[in-house]
Amino acid sequence: MRVDFYQLSRDPVEVALPLLARATLNAGERMLVVSQDPAQLARIGEGLWSLAETFLANGRAGEPHEDRHPILLSERAEAANGARFLALADGQWREEAAAFARTFLLFDDRTVDGARGVWRQLRDRQDTERHFWKQDGGRWVEAG
């Protein structure tokens, strides 16, 4: 399992996540986006539909044809769309992430302490590769 930690210091999650979703689709994968905040999921959905270059089709878990959506928005980490990539948009770690090939943990100032704890928790897992990304101007750079 690979876990990518994304520290949101400039852009909110609804701006940053569509870029990760586009890269996921370009890699031929599907994504499950999870947040306990329904309003945040709605903002993310709007961001996915209004990405400047192209829209990214997405749907909500529990709605008809959820299995067809390349990007599925949900309050639970259950990939009804067969996604192998998981985005934890609310900054909250879920143990279900272990079932995914790749997890993106997006966190901000409010959830930074939790992300640090997860980083330490995953350090000793032999089956887990960790990467930390931070915003540098308008782009993401991997931090040491």
Wavefront OBJ file of the C-alpha trace (Angstrom):
o trace
v 0.000 0.000 0.000
v 1.164 3.509 -0.777
v 0.005 6.475 1.307
v 0.519 10.015 0.023
v 0.177 12.763 2.616
v -0.893 16.086 1.081
v -0.548 19.133 3.319
v -3.016 21.782 2.162
v -1.425 25.127 2.908
v -2.590 27.192 -0.065
v -5.593 25.597 -1.724
v -8.653 24.039 -0.093
v -9.385 20.368 -0.686
v -12.035 21.108 -3.339
v -9.314 22.762 -5.464
v -6.496 20.279 -4.798
v -8.451 17.036 -5.049
v -9.647 17.410 -8.667
v -6.003 17.518 -9.789
v -5.302 14.234 -7.990
v -8.485 12.754 -9.442
v -7.477 13.727 -12.969
v -4.054 12.117 -12.504
v -5.767 8.995 -11.142
v -8.036 8.711 -14.178
v -5.083 9.346 -16.510
v -3.357 6.384 -14.840
v -6.364 4.211 -15.725
v -7.588 3.960 -12.136
v -10.807 4.806 -10.300
v -11.042 6.865 -7.130
v -13.180 6.806 -4.018
v -13.352 10.174 -2.225
v -14.349 9.991 1.436
v -15.434 12.701 3.854
v -17.763 12.708 6.848
v -18.850 16.217 5.827
v -21.652 16.121 3.209
v -21.134 19.821 2.424
v -17.463 19.180 1.713
v -18.389 16.292 -0.605
v -20.782 18.624 -2.445
v -18.017 21.223 -2.910
v -15.633 18.537 -4.136
v -18.251 17.268 -6.600
v -18.714 20.789 -7.949
v -14.940 21.154 -8.254
v -14.699 17.903 -10.199
v -17.421 18.972 -12.626
v -15.909 22.411 -13.174
v -12.200 21.650 -13.595
v -10.844 24.224 -16.060
v -9.573 21.919 -18.814
v -12.272 19.268 -18.555
v -14.890 18.036 -16.144
v -14.398 14.830 -14.191
v -17.547 12.737 -14.036
v -18.444 11.691 -10.531
v -21.362 10.457 -8.476
v -22.460 9.854 -4.921
v -22.422 6.529 -3.115
v -25.908 5.141 -2.607
v -27.275 6.652 -5.801
v -28.199 4.642 -8.900
v -25.278 3.357 -10.963
v -22.701 4.065 -8.275
v -20.607 1.215 -9.656
v -20.197 3.021 -13.003
v -18.673 6.244 -11.695
v -14.910 6.608 -12.169
v -14.913 8.931 -9.141
v -17.299 8.108 -6.321
v -17.997 10.468 -3.404
v -18.910 8.798 -0.129
v -19.056 9.174 3.627
v -17.668 5.625 3.996
v -14.514 3.921 2.736
v -16.333 1.266 0.706
v -15.498 1.292 -2.992
v -18.780 0.458 -4.688
v -17.158 1.622 -7.940
v -14.238 -0.827 -7.658
v -11.724 1.948 -6.944
v -8.196 1.003 -5.967
v -7.327 4.628 -5.085
v -8.785 6.323 -2.005
v -8.788 10.041 -1.182
v -9.461 10.909 2.447
v -10.634 14.456 1.872
v -11.539 15.291 5.462
v -8.056 14.568 6.811
v -9.298 11.640 8.898
v -7.484 8.294 8.631
v -9.561 5.146 8.269
v -8.177 1.642 8.703
v -10.137 0.570 5.604
v -7.421 2.368 3.624
v -5.316 -0.796 3.928
v -7.596 -2.433 1.337
v -6.631 0.143 -1.334
v -3.506 0.181 -3.479
v -3.002 3.911 -2.932
v -4.418 6.387 -0.435
v -4.252 10.170 -0.525
v -4.598 11.751 2.930
v -5.357 15.427 2.438
v -5.000 17.508 5.586
v -4.884 21.139 6.656
v -4.031 23.074 9.803
v -7.056 21.647 11.615
v -6.092 18.026 10.969
v -2.285 18.246 10.890
v -1.827 16.603 14.305
v -3.855 13.595 13.227
v -1.842 13.301 10.001
v 1.406 13.375 11.977
v 0.098 10.559 14.148
v -0.812 8.491 11.095
v 2.652 9.126 9.595
v 4.234 7.724 12.776
v 1.727 4.863 12.963
v 2.507 3.729 9.403
v 6.294 4.055 9.783
v 6.749 0.473 10.970
v 4.379 -1.211 8.516
v 6.532 -3.144 6.087
v 3.804 -3.255 3.445
v 3.369 0.542 3.416
v 5.216 3.165 1.409
v 4.797 6.751 2.685
v 5.233 10.003 0.749
v 4.780 13.573 1.952
v 3.776 16.379 -0.421
v 3.536 20.097 0.200
v 2.435 23.042 -1.881
v 5.194 25.198 -3.321
v 3.609 28.115 -5.119
v 1.206 26.581 -7.604
v 2.632 23.072 -7.637
v 3.136 20.060 -5.406
v 6.648 18.988 -4.390
v 7.666 15.930 -2.474
v 9.225 16.855 0.840
v 12.024 14.855 2.402
l 1 2 3 4 5 6 7 8 9 10 11 12 13 14 15 16 17 18 19 20 21 22 23 24 25 26 27 28 29 30 31 32 33 34 35 36 37 38 39 40 41 42 43 44 45 46 47 48 49 50 51 52 53 54 55 56 57 58 59 60 61 62 63 64 65 66 67 68 69 70 71 72 73 74 75 76 77 78 79 80 81 82 83 84 85 86 87 88 89 90 91 92 93 94 95 96 97 98 99 100 101 102 103 104 105 106 107 108 109 110 111 112 113 114 115 116 117 118 119 120 121 122 123 124 125 126 127 128 129 130 131 132 133 134 135 136 137 138 139 140 141 142 143 144
